[in-house]
């Protein structure tokens, strides 16, 4: 049921509107007022959904009342009541967001037409409100996972600084200003010694819990598991000595409690906006410390020779080196920090960037030369990696050349 407030200095008008509303069981007259000040007090108290407001009222006229009501009743609908002599007020009322107006004397057919429109709008507002509440509940319930996905995509370079800030606001996240990136790689000490009680998910879950406890003094703390199976921790890095000591202790605890060898790298940045660059440096350092297996080096060469083939896949590479796709996927991901598919995509985009320097080449030609028969798919993959389309990238490149000239 919708609550109604009627504000008019004429008793006969108030009673007339109340009588007409009795015909519709979905509306209830919650309050009546004969002047603007009283109407304002009652509106705050009973929070009506629909208001009938006379333009001319003592103490506070209808327009002044509506202005003061702004921000108090966010979703309420206002219908003003006016005479022909006051019709010039209607335009001002519309600018104030009034839903409709009714001329005096009030005719039943005009009144019920306006009421039906108001009811439809109120139902729409109610449905939107329910949807927003549901969406907020869903967001709160999945906020941790959404934050993890955001961190992973942001550090991977999928968002511009502006896009990242928008998502931070949307998720209501707090990011450290004096930011530090800690990347920890976990490798089984001996795969043969690992029983069914241990798997990658359980290892990560255990490591995450230890990290949450150790890095709590450096809040805010955000964690995610990247495509390479590394645990990534974004936190404050001050005081720096204590932050680095926490990483050392983290490594020791992991190797003591879990069947793993641990490689941990830390990079500090003066601003959280530089975190993606720090993350990339950390991945490079992890790869350097762990070394790249010969199999992965061979596969990289195989990718270089076959990236132009659109149907080229992980299965093809695995067959070429006589290993299972599952094994190659795992070894490649751990060595390179990204999946086989993402590596191939980035390799293709890197080649495309080189070709974009030739202004004579068409975008569709570059797409075909880098393993994409469909230009739209190529543009989509390019934008996913670099944040802009191939055409935009070429335009930016041309503008830089002009600036240098």
One Martini backbone bead per residue (centre of mass of N, CA, C, O) as a GRO file, in nm:
protein
  405
    1UNK     BB    1   0.098   0.035   0.020
    2UNK     BB    2   0.035   0.379  -0.039
    3UNK     BB    3   0.137   0.683   0.079
    4UNK     BB    4  -0.049   0.991   0.155
    5UNK     BB    5  -0.017   1.346   0.093
    6UNK     BB    6  -0.221   1.635   0.179
    7UNK     BB    7  -0.175   1.978   0.047
    8UNK     BB    8  -0.425   2.218   0.156
    9UNK     BB    9  -0.612   2.509   0.247
   10UNK     BB   10  -0.858   2.340   0.147
   11UNK     BB   11  -1.080   2.126   0.280
   12UNK     BB   12  -1.246   2.036   0.029
   13UNK     BB   13  -0.999   1.931  -0.127
   14UNK     BB   14  -0.892   1.725   0.071
   15UNK     BB   15  -1.156   1.557   0.091
   16UNK     BB   16  -1.183   1.496  -0.209
   17UNK     BB   17  -0.920   1.336  -0.245
   18UNK     BB   18  -0.973   1.126  -0.024
   19UNK     BB   19  -1.230   1.013  -0.157
   20UNK     BB   20  -1.101   0.921  -0.427
   21UNK     BB   21  -0.885   0.724  -0.291
   22UNK     BB   22  -1.091   0.505  -0.181
   23UNK     BB   23  -1.113   0.354  -0.469
   24UNK     BB   24  -0.807   0.281  -0.395
   25UNK     BB   25  -0.646   0.026  -0.209
   26UNK     BB   26  -0.334   0.124  -0.264
   27UNK     BB   27  -0.431   0.378  -0.096
   28UNK     BB   28  -0.318   0.597   0.182
   29UNK     BB   29  -0.404   0.836   0.408
   30UNK     BB   30  -0.158   0.970   0.624
   31UNK     BB   31  -0.190   1.293   0.553
   32UNK     BB   32  -0.281   1.639   0.648
   33UNK     BB   33  -0.251   1.984   0.514
   34UNK     BB   34  -0.286   2.361   0.532
   35UNK     BB   35   0.034   2.392   0.518
   36UNK     BB   36   0.372   2.389   0.448
   37UNK     BB   37   0.496   2.337   0.730
   38UNK     BB   38   0.321   2.099   0.811
   39UNK     BB   39   0.387   1.926   0.563
   40UNK     BB   40   0.689   1.894   0.626
   41UNK     BB   41   0.663   1.748   0.895
   42UNK     BB   42   0.487   1.510   0.790
   43UNK     BB   43   0.680   1.405   0.571
   44UNK     BB   44   0.907   1.322   0.769
   45UNK     BB   45   0.732   1.124   0.942
   46UNK     BB   46   0.564   0.943   0.704
   47UNK     BB   47   0.683   0.900   0.426
   48UNK     BB   48   0.563   0.943   0.145
   49UNK     BB   49   0.488   0.845  -0.193
   50UNK     BB   50   0.247   1.058  -0.222
   51UNK     BB   51   0.182   1.402  -0.341
   52UNK     BB   52  -0.052   1.664  -0.276
   53UNK     BB   53   0.012   2.003  -0.400
   54UNK     BB   54  -0.037   2.322  -0.335
   55UNK     BB   55   0.073   2.617  -0.446
   56UNK     BB   56  -0.128   2.776  -0.247
   57UNK     BB   57   0.020   2.845   0.068
   58UNK     BB   58   0.080   2.906   0.377
   59UNK     BB   59   0.416   3.010   0.474
   60UNK     BB   60   0.442   2.762   0.248
   61UNK     BB   61   0.465   2.705  -0.056
   62UNK     BB   62   0.476   2.461  -0.286
   63UNK     BB   63   0.765   2.526  -0.399
   64UNK     BB   64   0.909   2.552  -0.128
   65UNK     BB   65   0.838   2.274  -0.028
   66UNK     BB   66   0.983   2.115  -0.254
   67UNK     BB   67   1.267   2.226  -0.201
   68UNK     BB   68   1.284   2.122   0.103
   69UNK     BB   69   1.229   1.812   0.014
   70UNK     BB   70   1.495   1.777  -0.093
   71UNK     BB   71   1.632   1.458   0.005
   72UNK     BB   72   1.400   1.329   0.180
   73UNK     BB   73   1.229   1.223  -0.083
   74UNK     BB   74   1.353   1.038  -0.325
   75UNK     BB   75   1.080   0.849  -0.446
   76UNK     BB   76   0.873   1.055  -0.458
   77UNK     BB   77   0.552   1.174  -0.564
   78UNK     BB   78   0.445   1.480  -0.733
   79UNK     BB   79   0.130   1.657  -0.723
   80UNK     BB   80  -0.005   1.939  -0.843
   81UNK     BB   81  -0.220   2.212  -0.741
   82UNK     BB   82  -0.400   2.427  -0.975
   83UNK     BB   83  -0.481   2.718  -1.113
   84UNK     BB   84  -0.508   2.919  -1.380
   85UNK     BB   85  -0.360   3.166  -1.237
   86UNK     BB   86  -0.107   2.950  -1.157
   87UNK     BB   87   0.024   2.822  -1.423
   88UNK     BB   88   0.318   2.952  -1.413
   89UNK     BB   89   0.420   2.738  -1.191
   90UNK     BB   90   0.459   2.472  -1.348
   91UNK     BB   91   0.742   2.510  -1.468
   92UNK     BB   92   0.887   2.523  -1.196
   93UNK     BB   93   0.791   2.246  -1.096
   94UNK     BB   94   0.923   2.075  -1.319
   95UNK     BB   95   1.215   2.159  -1.242
   96UNK     BB   96   1.163   2.010  -0.950
   97UNK     BB   97   1.023   1.716  -1.036
   98UNK     BB   98   0.741   1.704  -1.111
   99UNK     BB   99   0.509   1.473  -1.229
  100UNK     BB  100   0.231   1.646  -1.194
  101UNK     BB  101  -0.090   1.806  -1.281
  102UNK     BB  102  -0.384   1.980  -1.135
  103UNK     BB  103  -0.680   2.132  -1.201
  104UNK     BB  104  -0.895   2.369  -1.102
  105UNK     BB  105  -1.129   2.185  -1.081
  106UNK     BB  106  -1.153   1.857  -0.990
  107UNK     BB  107  -1.152   1.589  -1.205
  108UNK     BB  108  -1.195   1.259  -1.207
  109UNK     BB  109  -1.059   1.169  -1.475
  110UNK     BB  110  -0.799   1.329  -1.427
  111UNK     BB  111  -0.721   1.210  -1.156
  112UNK     BB  112  -0.708   0.900  -1.240
  113UNK     BB  113  -0.496   0.935  -1.456
  114UNK     BB  114  -0.275   1.041  -1.266
  115UNK     BB  115  -0.286   0.801  -1.066
  116UNK     BB  116  -0.208   0.576  -1.264
  117UNK     BB  117   0.068   0.693  -1.336
  118UNK     BB  118   0.178   0.695  -1.047
  119UNK     BB  119   0.151   0.392  -0.994
  120UNK     BB  120   0.344   0.296  -1.216
  121UNK     BB  121   0.589   0.450  -1.104
  122UNK     BB  122   0.595   0.322  -0.820
  123UNK     BB  123   0.641   0.032  -0.921
  124UNK     BB  124   0.906   0.088  -1.062
  125UNK     BB  125   1.055   0.190  -0.812
  126UNK     BB  126   1.015  -0.067  -0.644
  127UNK     BB  127   1.163  -0.260  -0.837
  128UNK     BB  128   1.432  -0.110  -0.836
  129UNK     BB  129   1.479  -0.129  -0.533
  130UNK     BB  130   1.484  -0.438  -0.520
  131UNK     BB  131   1.717  -0.474  -0.718
  132UNK     BB  132   1.928  -0.307  -0.563
  133UNK     BB  133   1.921  -0.478  -0.308
  134UNK     BB  134   2.003  -0.738  -0.447
  135UNK     BB  135   2.268  -0.633  -0.570
  136UNK     BB  136   2.397  -0.553  -0.300
  137UNK     BB  137   2.386  -0.831  -0.171
  138UNK     BB  138   2.556  -0.967  -0.391
  139UNK     BB  139   2.803  -0.787  -0.360
  140UNK     BB  140   2.861  -0.846  -0.061
  141UNK     BB  141   2.884  -1.158  -0.097
  142UNK     BB  142   3.111  -1.112  -0.356
  143UNK     BB  143   3.339  -0.908  -0.290
  144UNK     BB  144   3.595  -1.079  -0.259
  145UNK     BB  145   3.593  -1.195  -0.549
  146UNK     BB  146   3.578  -0.925  -0.702
  147UNK     BB  147   3.842  -0.813  -0.584
  148UNK     BB  148   4.023  -1.036  -0.696
  149UNK     BB  149   3.956  -0.992  -0.997
  150UNK     BB  150   4.044  -0.701  -1.011
  151UNK     BB  151   4.338  -0.737  -0.927
  152UNK     BB  152   4.417  -0.928  -1.154
  153UNK     BB  153   4.340  -0.737  -1.395
  154UNK     BB  154   4.500  -0.488  -1.311
  155UNK     BB  155   4.787  -0.617  -1.291
  156UNK     BB  156   4.748  -0.723  -1.601
  157UNK     BB  157   4.648  -0.451  -1.770
  158UNK     BB  158   4.312  -0.415  -1.821
  159UNK     BB  159   4.337  -0.121  -1.687
  160UNK     BB  160   4.297   0.182  -1.648
  161UNK     BB  161   4.317   0.423  -1.418
  162UNK     BB  162   4.021   0.507  -1.440
  163UNK     BB  163   3.892   0.224  -1.431
  164UNK     BB  164   4.010   0.146  -1.159
  165UNK     BB  165   3.877   0.372  -0.991
  166UNK     BB  166   3.584   0.290  -1.052
  167UNK     BB  167   3.605   0.002  -0.921
  168UNK     BB  168   3.689   0.092  -0.642
  169UNK     BB  169   3.430   0.250  -0.586
  170UNK     BB  170   3.222   0.025  -0.640
  171UNK     BB  171   3.368  -0.178  -0.418
  172UNK     BB  172   3.480  -0.020  -0.177
  173UNK     BB  173   3.790   0.019  -0.177
  174UNK     BB  174   4.110  -0.010  -0.016
  175UNK     BB  175   4.414   0.151  -0.094
  176UNK     BB  176   4.740   0.179  -0.088
  177UNK     BB  177   4.971   0.433  -0.118
  178UNK     BB  178   5.211   0.271   0.008
  179UNK     BB  179   5.300   0.033  -0.200
  180UNK     BB  180   5.308  -0.336  -0.199
  181UNK     BB  181   5.459  -0.622  -0.360
  182UNK     BB  182   5.378  -0.973  -0.314
  183UNK     BB  183   5.537  -1.262  -0.457
  184UNK     BB  184   5.434  -1.613  -0.444
  185UNK     BB  185   5.590  -1.921  -0.505
  186UNK     BB  186   5.463  -2.260  -0.548
  187UNK     BB  187   5.646  -2.570  -0.498
  188UNK     BB  188   5.683  -2.880  -0.501
  189UNK     BB  189   5.922  -3.074  -0.368
  190UNK     BB  190   5.754  -3.359  -0.426
  191UNK     BB  191   5.522  -3.503  -0.612
  192UNK     BB  192   5.538  -3.800  -0.496
  193UNK     BB  193   5.469  -3.694  -0.185
  194UNK     BB  194   5.187  -3.613  -0.284
  195UNK     BB  195   4.883  -3.647  -0.183
  196UNK     BB  196   4.537  -3.616  -0.173
  197UNK     BB  197   4.551  -3.386   0.055
  198UNK     BB  198   4.695  -3.234  -0.183
  199UNK     BB  199   4.653  -2.915  -0.355
  200UNK     BB  200   4.640  -2.614  -0.501
  201UNK     BB  201   4.397  -2.501  -0.340
  202UNK     BB  202   4.501  -2.575  -0.056
  203UNK     BB  203   4.763  -2.423  -0.065
  204UNK     BB  204   4.642  -2.142  -0.112
  205UNK     BB  205   4.460  -2.132   0.135
  206UNK     BB  206   4.685  -2.157   0.342
  207UNK     BB  207   4.858  -1.916   0.248
  208UNK     BB  208   4.640  -1.698   0.282
  209UNK     BB  209   4.601  -1.723   0.590
  210UNK     BB  210   4.890  -1.650   0.665
  211UNK     BB  211   4.896  -1.375   0.520
  212UNK     BB  212   4.669  -1.232   0.672
  213UNK     BB  213   4.821  -1.236   0.945
  214UNK     BB  214   5.107  -1.110   0.870
  215UNK     BB  215   4.974  -0.846   0.694
  216UNK     BB  216   4.782  -0.684   0.883
  217UNK     BB  217   4.976  -0.433   0.959
  218UNK     BB  218   4.944  -0.363   0.619
  219UNK     BB  219   4.698  -0.212   0.589
  220UNK     BB  220   4.562  -0.269   0.321
  221UNK     BB  221   4.458  -0.605   0.201
  222UNK     BB  222   4.526  -0.781  -0.107
  223UNK     BB  223   4.425  -1.090  -0.274
  224UNK     BB  224   4.565  -1.328  -0.519
  225UNK     BB  225   4.542  -1.563  -0.790
  226UNK     BB  226   4.721  -1.627  -1.045
  227UNK     BB  227   4.780  -1.789  -1.345
  228UNK     BB  228   5.062  -1.908  -1.209
  229UNK     BB  229   4.993  -1.968  -0.890
  230UNK     BB  230   5.031  -1.708  -0.742
  231UNK     BB  231   5.074  -1.511  -0.461
  232UNK     BB  232   4.913  -1.192  -0.425
  233UNK     BB  233   5.024  -0.893  -0.242
  234UNK     BB  234   4.850  -0.604  -0.146
  235UNK     BB  235   5.018  -0.342   0.038
  236UNK     BB  236   5.159  -0.201   0.269
  237UNK     BB  237   5.525  -0.082   0.322
  238UNK     BB  238   5.478   0.030   0.617
  239UNK     BB  239   5.736  -0.050   0.739
  240UNK     BB  240   5.979  -0.182   0.546
  241UNK     BB  241   6.127  -0.377   0.737
  242UNK     BB  242   5.868  -0.524   0.836
  243UNK     BB  243   5.766  -0.612   0.557
  244UNK     BB  244   6.013  -0.790   0.486
  245UNK     BB  245   5.996  -0.970   0.737
  246UNK     BB  246   5.719  -1.091   0.671
  247UNK     BB  247   5.814  -1.240   0.414
  248UNK     BB  248   6.019  -1.426   0.548
  249UNK     BB  249   5.822  -1.561   0.744
  250UNK     BB  250   5.631  -1.665   0.530
  251UNK     BB  251   5.829  -1.857   0.393
  252UNK     BB  252   5.896  -2.030   0.641
  253UNK     BB  253   5.605  -2.128   0.706
  254UNK     BB  254   5.545  -2.266   0.439
  255UNK     BB  255   5.789  -2.471   0.444
  256UNK     BB  256   5.701  -2.599   0.720
  257UNK     BB  257   5.377  -2.667   0.659
  258UNK     BB  258   5.446  -2.719   0.355
  259UNK     BB  259   5.509  -2.907   0.041
  260UNK     BB  260   5.727  -2.653  -0.027
  261UNK     BB  261   5.870  -2.425  -0.245
  262UNK     BB  262   5.985  -2.082  -0.202
  263UNK     BB  263   5.918  -1.773  -0.387
  264UNK     BB  264   6.003  -1.433  -0.295
  265UNK     BB  265   5.879  -1.108  -0.403
  266UNK     BB  266   5.957  -0.750  -0.373
  267UNK     BB  267   5.774  -0.435  -0.434
  268UNK     BB  268   5.804  -0.083  -0.425
  269UNK     BB  269   5.562   0.191  -0.416
  270UNK     BB  270   5.450   0.525  -0.398
  271UNK     BB  271   5.201   0.418  -0.577
  272UNK     BB  272   4.932   0.220  -0.653
  273UNK     BB  273   4.938   0.283  -0.968
  274UNK     BB  274   5.228   0.111  -0.990
  275UNK     BB  275   5.160  -0.194  -0.940
  276UNK     BB  276   5.164  -0.331  -1.223
  277UNK     BB  277   5.470  -0.285  -1.266
  278UNK     BB  278   5.562  -0.437  -1.012
  279UNK     BB  279   5.440  -0.709  -1.089
  280UNK     BB  280   5.605  -0.756  -1.346
  281UNK     BB  281   5.879  -0.751  -1.204
  282UNK     BB  282   5.822  -0.989  -1.016
  283UNK     BB  283   5.781  -1.204  -1.234
  284UNK     BB  284   6.058  -1.180  -1.360
  285UNK     BB  285   6.213  -1.254  -1.100
  286UNK     BB  286   6.089  -1.529  -1.055
  287UNK     BB  287   6.187  -1.653  -1.322
  288UNK     BB  288   6.487  -1.606  -1.267
  289UNK     BB  289   6.510  -1.773  -1.000
  290UNK     BB  290   6.379  -2.045  -1.117
  291UNK     BB  291   6.373  -2.075  -1.399
  292UNK     BB  292   6.362  -2.219  -1.729
  293UNK     BB  293   6.257  -2.472  -1.873
  294UNK     BB  294   6.329  -2.631  -2.162
  295UNK     BB  295   6.043  -2.687  -2.252
  296UNK     BB  296   5.948  -2.392  -2.249
  297UNK     BB  297   6.154  -2.286  -2.451
  298UNK     BB  298   6.058  -2.468  -2.683
  299UNK     BB  299   5.765  -2.367  -2.688
  300UNK     BB  300   5.827  -2.075  -2.754
  301UNK     BB  301   5.945  -2.142  -3.033
  302UNK     BB  302   5.683  -2.277  -3.138
  303UNK     BB  303   5.509  -2.027  -3.118
  304UNK     BB  304   5.675  -1.845  -3.311
  305UNK     BB  305   5.614  -2.053  -3.559
  306UNK     BB  306   5.263  -2.066  -3.501
  307UNK     BB  307   5.086  -1.797  -3.449
  308UNK     BB  308   4.946  -1.773  -3.742
  309UNK     BB  309   4.780  -2.009  -3.647
  310UNK     BB  310   4.459  -2.019  -3.545
  311UNK     BB  311   4.451  -2.340  -3.443
  312UNK     BB  312   4.651  -2.309  -3.240
  313UNK     BB  313   4.751  -2.518  -2.953
  314UNK     BB  314   4.819  -2.689  -2.672
  315UNK     BB  315   4.791  -2.968  -2.806
  316UNK     BB  316   5.005  -2.922  -3.024
  317UNK     BB  317   5.247  -2.873  -2.835
  318UNK     BB  318   5.229  -3.136  -2.675
  319UNK     BB  319   5.264  -3.328  -2.921
  320UNK     BB  320   5.545  -3.216  -3.014
  321UNK     BB  321   5.667  -3.304  -2.699
  322UNK     BB  322   5.535  -3.557  -2.563
  323UNK     BB  323   5.292  -3.435  -2.385
  324UNK     BB  324   5.063  -3.338  -2.181
  325UNK     BB  325   4.850  -3.076  -2.155
  326UNK     BB  326   4.846  -3.063  -1.845
  327UNK     BB  327   5.151  -3.052  -1.801
  328UNK     BB  328   5.218  -2.808  -1.978
  329UNK     BB  329   5.033  -2.606  -1.839
  330UNK     BB  330   5.170  -2.616  -1.562
  331UNK     BB  331   5.465  -2.555  -1.638
  332UNK     BB  332   5.413  -2.290  -1.790
  333UNK     BB  333   5.272  -2.132  -1.565
  334UNK     BB  334   5.503  -2.150  -1.352
  335UNK     BB  335   5.728  -2.019  -1.536
  336UNK     BB  336   5.554  -1.752  -1.663
  337UNK     BB  337   5.271  -1.664  -1.498
  338UNK     BB  338   5.104  -1.778  -1.742
  339UNK     BB  339   4.918  -1.891  -1.972
  340UNK     BB  340   4.931  -2.024  -2.275
  341UNK     BB  341   4.707  -1.854  -2.405
  342UNK     BB  342   4.810  -1.573  -2.306
  343UNK     BB  343   5.084  -1.592  -2.441
  344UNK     BB  344   4.986  -1.611  -2.732
  345UNK     BB  345   4.829  -1.349  -2.734
  346UNK     BB  346   5.071  -1.161  -2.663
  347UNK     BB  347   5.242  -1.242  -2.904
  348UNK     BB  348   5.045  -1.145  -3.121
  349UNK     BB  349   5.029  -0.848  -3.024
  350UNK     BB  350   5.328  -0.787  -3.053
  351UNK     BB  351   5.329  -0.830  -3.359
  352UNK     BB  352   5.106  -0.620  -3.424
  353UNK     BB  353   5.261  -0.369  -3.330
  354UNK     BB  354   5.479  -0.386  -3.547
  355UNK     BB  355   5.275  -0.369  -3.794
  356UNK     BB  356   5.141  -0.084  -3.720
  357UNK     BB  357   5.383   0.090  -3.833
  358UNK     BB  358   5.247   0.016  -4.100
  359UNK     BB  359   5.028   0.228  -4.266
  360UNK     BB  360   4.950   0.037  -4.518
  361UNK     BB  361   4.824  -0.151  -4.328
  362UNK     BB  362   4.563  -0.334  -4.254
  363UNK     BB  363   4.390  -0.461  -3.999
  364UNK     BB  364   4.305  -0.733  -4.135
  365UNK     BB  365   4.596  -0.811  -4.216
  366UNK     BB  366   4.713  -0.825  -3.931
  367UNK     BB  367   4.523  -1.037  -3.826
  368UNK     BB  368   4.610  -1.267  -4.024
  369UNK     BB  369   4.927  -1.251  -3.939
  370UNK     BB  370   4.827  -1.322  -3.612
  371UNK     BB  371   4.574  -1.547  -3.609
  372UNK     BB  372   4.319  -1.370  -3.738
  373UNK     BB  373   4.026  -1.394  -3.931
  374UNK     BB  374   3.891  -1.193  -3.726
  375UNK     BB  375   3.881  -0.858  -3.665
  376UNK     BB  376   3.706  -0.842  -3.411
  377UNK     BB  377   3.869  -1.046  -3.241
  378UNK     BB  378   4.133  -0.895  -3.257
  379UNK     BB  379   4.038  -0.630  -3.122
  380UNK     BB  380   3.951  -0.764  -2.859
  381UNK     BB  381   4.231  -0.881  -2.780
  382UNK     BB  382   4.387  -0.613  -2.789
  383UNK     BB  383   4.214  -0.462  -2.572
  384UNK     BB  384   4.258  -0.665  -2.340
  385UNK     BB  385   4.570  -0.607  -2.323
  386UNK     BB  386   4.581  -0.263  -2.379
  387UNK     BB  387   4.278  -0.102  -2.373
  388UNK     BB  388   4.293  -0.075  -2.691
  389UNK     BB  389   4.265  -0.041  -3.009
  390UNK     BB  390   4.437  -0.060  -3.299
  391UNK     BB  391   4.347   0.218  -3.405
  392UNK     BB  392   4.419   0.377  -3.149
  393UNK     BB  393   4.715   0.299  -3.139
  394UNK     BB  394   4.795   0.420  -3.412
  395UNK     BB  395   4.704   0.709  -3.351
  396UNK     BB  396   4.893   0.754  -3.108
  397UNK     BB  397   5.154   0.702  -3.267
  398UNK     BB  398   5.115   0.938  -3.468
  399UNK     BB  399   5.099   1.168  -3.260
  400UNK     BB  400   5.387   1.127  -3.146
  401UNK     BB  401   5.535   1.186  -3.413
  402UNK     BB  402   5.427   1.476  -3.448
  403UNK     BB  403   5.538   1.590  -3.182
  404UNK     BB  404   5.842   1.537  -3.247
  405UNK     BB  405   5.831   1.730  -3.508
   0.00000   0.00000   0.00000
